[in-house]
Amino acid sequence: MNWPLIAVRNILRDGTRVISTLLIIAVGLTALLLGSGFMLSTYDSLQEIGMRTEGHVIIIDDIPEPLLGGSHQQLTLNNWQSIQASLWDDERVLRVLPRARFEGIISKGSRNAVFFGSGVDPHEEFRVHGPFLRTNGVLDPWIATSETQDVVLGVQLARTLNAIKGDLLTLQIAGNSGEISQTPVRLAGTYQSGTPETDNHTLMISLTTTATLLGTDNISQLSIYLNRHQDASAMQASLQENLNNVIVQTWQQRAELYHKVKSLYDRIFGVMGLIILVVVFLAITNTISLAIYQRRKEIATFSALGTKPARIYANFILEALLIGITASMLGMLLAYGTSHAINLSELMMPAPPGKSEGYPIFIYISWSHYLLTSLLLIAIVVSASLLATYNTTKINIATALS
C-alpha cells in the first residue's frame, strides 16, 4: 500500500483546515527567522563596535585599580615599544595601536569644558573605527600644519565650545610633576559616534603631543587588531604566557555594552520564540486531533483489515511531517523575501539607551540558520502529532464502524 500517497490525499481532503495550519506554521517560522535574524545582526554590530573601539586583544599594565589615581597615573605601560615591535612578526596581527588616556580642561575664550582625552596614532586611529566613528572635516591622518598642535573633538564638545575647524583652543592638563600646563592647539575637525558620552566629552591628539603635555611617553593600553577575530583567544593566551607584569584581555572582557544587550535580547527573543512554538504545537495538535475524530471509521476499517496500529500511527505522523516540511519551505521563502525588503528599505530603529542616534534595521540572512530553525519547528510539529495520535490505537473497531 502506498502510504505516502494516502497521506498526501488525506492532507488535500482536509484542505481548509490544513491551509490554515500551514499558514500558522509558516507565519510562526517567518517571525522566528526575522526576530532571530535581527538579533544576530545586532550581536554582529555590537561585536564590531567592541572590536573596533578597543582592539581584538588589549595589553594594559598589571597595576591594582586602587593604585590608579590622577590622569597621568593612568599612563603606566612603559615598555610598549618593544612589545609593539615584537608583534609585527606575528602574521595574525594587522595593526598595533598605542593609546594614552588622560583628562583636563579645554577652553576657547570664556567657554571651557572638562574633557577625556586620548593620545593616538593619527595615521591609523580613524581607519580602525570604520562606520562607527564618523569624521567631519578631519583629514586622515590629521597632521599639524603650523607650530600649534592639532586636536579633534567630539562633535558635541565642539558645539559646547562654539569651535569650528581652524580655531585655536587651550588645553589645561596636570603633567607628570603635578603642575598644570597650558598648551595651545588647533581644531582639525570633529568626529561623531552617536554615543553622548563620547561626543560630549572626548578629544584626540597625537601621542607625540601627549608625551609633551604629560612629560612621559608611557601609554594606557596597547590595542592589537588581528586579521581574524577568531584568533583573539589564542593570541591572548600566548601573550599572557610570554609577557611579564602586564594584563592581556580580549575585546569580550571589555565589551560591557555587548554583554548587556545580548542578555536582554536573549530573554526577549527567547520568550517570543517560546510563544510561537507553543502556538505551532497547539495548531498541529488541533489539526491532527480533528483529522483522527473525522476518520474514525477509516481507522477502524484499517484495523479490521489487519493493519498494525503502529502503521496507522505512523501515517498520521507522516501527514504532520509533510505539513511541517511544506510550511517550513513557505516560511523560509516568506522570511527571505521580507528580510530583503526590510534591508533594502533602510528602516531605522529609534536610538537605544546610551545612544543619541538610531540605527538601520538589518535582518541577518543565512540558509544554515534557516535550515536549523526549520528543523526545530518540524521537530515540534512531529512531537505535536505524536501527542495527538496517542489515542488512535485505542479506537474500538465495533463502535467506530456502527
N, C-alpha and C positions, 0 to 999 in steps of 0.2 A: 504494500500500500504506500502511495506517495504522500507521506506525512507533510513535507514542506509545502506541497501544492494544496493540501487540505487546510493547512494553517493560513496560507495566503487567501484562500477563498473565504474562510471564516472571518478574516480581518475585513475583506471587502464587503462581506454580507452585513457587518455592523458599521456601515460607512459613517454615519453621522457621529456616533459615539467615538469611533476610532479617530476621526478627523479632529474632534475636539481634544482628545487625549494627545494626539500628535502635536497639536498647536501648543498645548500646555507644556509639554516636554521641550519642544523646540524653543519656545519663548523663555522657559526657565534656563535652558542651556545658553541661549543668547545673553541673558542677563548675567549668568555666571562668567562667561567669557569676556564680556565688556567690563564687568566690575574687576575681575582679576587682571585683565589687560591694563586697565587704568592703574591698578595697584602696582603691578610690576613695572610699568613705565615710570611711576613716581619713585619707586625704590631706585631704579637706574639713575634718575636725575639726581636724587639725594646722594647717591654714591659718587656720581661725577662731581657734585659740588664739594663733597668731603675730600675727595682725592685731589681735585684741582686746587683747593684752598690750602690744604696742609701738606700735600705730597702723599705718595703711597707709603713711604716709610719716613719717620721723623726721628732725628737724633737730638737729644737735649742733655744738659749736664746733670749728673747724679747728685743733686743738692736737695735736701728735705725742704718741703714747701714752707714751713715756719721760718726758715732762714732767709727767705726771699722777702725783701722789703721794698726800697725805693726803686725807681725806674732803672738806674744804672746797675743795680744789683741783679737785675734780670739778665744782664749780659754776662753769662757765666761760662759759656762754651769757648774755651781759649785755644784748642788745638784743631779747630775745624779745617784749617787749610790743608793739613796733612791728610785728614780723613777725606776731604773732597778730592784731593789728588789721587788717593788710592782707589776711590770709587770709579774713576774714569776707565780703569782697566776691566771693569765688570761689564760684560756685554748686555746684561739686563738693564743697565742704567741708561736713562735718556737725558736727564738733567739733574744737577745738584745745586740747589739754591740756598745760600745763607740768608737768614733773616734776623734782624735785630729789633726787639720791641722796646719802646720807651714812651714816656708821657711828657707833657709840658703844656705851655700856653702859646697860642698863636694869635697874633693881633694884626689889625690893619687900621691905622689911625686910632680912633676911640673905641673901635669894636675889637673884642677879643673873645676867645673860646678855648676851653680845655680840649686837648686832642690826645689820641692814642696813635703813636707813630710807628712805622715800620721802615727800617733800613733794608733796602732790597737791591738786587742786581737790576739796573734799569734796562739792560739789554735782553733780559729773559722774563721778567716778572709777569707782564701782561700776556705773554704768549701761553702761559700755562693755565690761565683762568678761562680762556675761551669765551663762550657767550654768557658766562655767569658774572662777568665783570666788564661792563661796557665803558669805553673811554670816550671822553668828549674833548676834542681839541688837544689830545696828547699824542705826540709822536712816539713811536715805539722803535727803538728806545728813546726816551727823552734825554737830551744832553744839554748841559748849560752852555749858553752862547755868550755869557758875559762873566764878570767877576763874581756875580751873585750866584748862589746855588739854586737849582730848580727843585720845585716841590709839586706834587699832585695831591689834590684834596678830594675827599668825598663830596659829592655834589651838594648835599645839604649844608655841609660845613662851609663850603664856598659861599653859599647863599647867606648863611648867618653872618659872614664877614663882609658880604656885599663885594666879593672879589671876583674879578674876571681874569682871563688869561693875560699874562704880562704884568699884572700888578705886583708891587713889592710888598712883602709881608715880613713879619718879625717872629722868630721862634725864640721862646724863653724856656731853657732846659736846665735842669740840675746836672752838672757834669760829674765825672768820677770823683773829683775832690770835694763835691758838695756845694760848690759855688754855682750861682745862677749865671748862665751865659746867654747873651742875646745875639742872634745871628740873622742877618737879612737874607731872605730867599725870594725867588721869583716864581710866580704861579705859572706852571707849564700847562695846566689843564685840570680836568676833573674826571672822576670815574663814578660809576653808579652800579650798585649790586642789587638794589631792591630790598635790602635789609636796613631798616632805620639806624640800628646801632653802628653799622659800618658807614653809611652815607652821612650820618650826622656828626661823627666824632673822629674819623680816621684820616690819616695822610700817609704819603710815602715819599721818602727821599732816598738818595743813593747811599750805599754802605760807606763810601768814602766820606761823604758829608757827615754821616752818623758818627764815624770814628773821630772826626774833627770836633764835633759838638760835644761828645761824651768823653773824649780823652781815652778811648780804648777801642781796639779792633775786635774785641770779643763779640760774640753774637748770642742770640737766644736759642736758635734752633737751626738745624741743617735739614732741609726738606729734600728728599730723594724722590724723583719721578722716574718710573720704570716704563719700559716698552710694553710690558704686560702686567696688569694689576694683579693677576693671579700669582705672581712671584713675590708678593709683598711679605707673606708669612715666612717663606724660605729666606728671603733677604734679611728680615728682622732677626731670625734665629742665628744666621751666620755672623751678622754684625755684632749682636749681643755677646756672642762667644769670643769674638776676636778683639773687641774694643773694651778698654777698661774705663771705669769712672764715668760712664755715660749710660743713659737710658734710651733704649731703642723701642719705638712704638709704631704700630701700623695706623693707617687712617681710621680704621674702625674704632680704635681705642680713644680717639679724639672727636669722633663724629657724633656728638650728643644729639643734634637735631635728627639725624638719620635714625637713631635707635628709638627716639620718642615717637616720631611719625610712623615708623614701621610697627611699633607696638600698638599704636592707635588704630592704624589701618587693618592690622591683623584681626583685631577684635571686631571692627565694624564689618569687614567683608566676611569674616568667619560667621557672624550671626546671620548676615544676609544670605550666605551660601547655605547655611543650615535650613533656613526658612524655605528656600527654593527647593532643596532636596526633599523636605517633608511634603511640600505641595505635590511634587512629581510622584513621590511614593504613594500618596493618597489617591492621586489621579489614576495611576495604573492599577492600584488595588481595586478601585471602584469599577474600572473598565472590565477587568478580568472577573470580578465577582458577579457583575451583571451578566457577562457572557456565560458564565457557568450556570447561573439561575435560568437563563433563557434556553440553554441547551441541555437541560436535564434529561430529556428523552433521548437526545443524541448520545450522551454519555452512557446512559443505561443500555442503549442498543449496542454500543461498542462492547460494553461489559458482558452483555448477554451472548455476543458472538465470540467471546473468549479473549478479547483484547486485555492484555495485562494492565492493571491500574497504573503501573509506572509509565506505560506508553501513553495513556490518556493524560497523565500528569505532565509528561514531557511535552505533549502537544500544546498545552496552554502556555508553558514556559517558552516554547518556540515562537508562539504568537507574540508574546510580550517582548521577546528578543528582537523579532522583526520590527515591531513598533518602535522599540528603543533605537535600533540602528537607523531606521528611516527618519525618526525625529531628530537624532543626533546629526545626521547629514544636513537636514534642513536647518537646524540650529546653527551649525558651523557656517553655512552659507549666509544666513542672516547676520551672524556676528561679523563675518568677514566684510560683507558689504557695508554694514553700519559703521564698523571701525574705520574703514577707508573714508566714508562720508564725513565722519567726525574729524578725522585727522586733516582732511582737505579743507574743512570749513573754518579752521583756526578759531574755534570757540575758546573763550577764556574762562578760567576759574577765578573766583574772587581771591583777593590777597589772603593768604593763610596767616595765622598768628605769628607775629615777629617779622612780617614782611610788609612792604609798602606797595607792592605791585602784585597783580595777578599773574597767572602763567597759562600758557596754552594747554588745552586738554589733548592728550595724545594717548591712543589706545595701542598697547603692545600686541603685535600680531605674530604668532608662531604656530606652525602646524603641529609641532610636537606638543606644545601647550594645549592646543585644541584637541588633539588626539587623547591625551591623558585625561582631560576634563570630560570628554565624551565617554571614555571607558568607565570613568567613575559613575557617570549618570546611567549608563547602560547597566552597570552592576546594581544600582539602586532599583532600576526597572525590573531586573530579573529577581531581585530579592523581594520586591512587592508581589510579583507573580507567584513566587514560592508560598508566600503567606496566603494569597487569595485562593490558590489551588489546593490548599491543605485538605479541604473537606471534600474534594472531588471523589476520592476513593471510598467515601463513606455513604455515597448515594445508594439508597435501596432501590434495586432494579425493578421490583414488582410495583412499588409505589410510584416510581418515576414514569413507568410505561402505562399505568392505569389511567 
